[in-house]
């Protein structure tokens, strides 16, 4: 079995995560006030600017996730998956700790983060051993 087949679930999870982050990045860049509103946070020039900064950072993250998933070695894929395992779980937790009343979007966004963290955990633990 070649290594790309062995790590295919991790590669697919990284690519799917890059798509989710990429879509979030686009929304943050072009309409940060909508994202803030969905989270139940008040908008404003300062917070909109901050969301755009996060958006451009997510563009870089999404691109790197896709690149590693598509071109990376087994080691790079597993390393990135471990980083994203912790980051996605942290994103879910931080989303639930938002300092305003939870909205449907906040809960859904947290579930997405926890879902990705769970997927990374599952595939890292159940991958085929050589």
Phi, psi and omega in degrees: 000127179284159187294329180294324178290321181298320182261015182305315180298322177292319179297317180294321178295318177297318179294318178295318177298323179294326177293316179297313179295323178298316177295318176299319180299316179300314179298317180295326181284319186263335183212064183299330181294328177293315179300314179298318179298317179298329177277352181082016180263146177288142178277188180150160185302318183293314181289324175300317178299316180298318178295323176294323176297317177296319180301314181291328175293322178293330175300313179297316180297314181299316179297318179292321177299315180295317181299313179296316181297324185273320188245347190285156175290168177304315180300315180297319179296313181294320178298311179298322178297321178294319177299314182289331176302311180289316183296316180295319176296318177296322177298316177300314180296311180298325178297319179289338180269010181305137188278038174218173178299139180292141176248171177301322181292320179300313180295316180297318180295321177295318179298320177299314178300313179295325178297315177295318179299318178296317179298314178301315180301311181302310184289329176291323181279332186256007181296152180294134176272141179293000000 
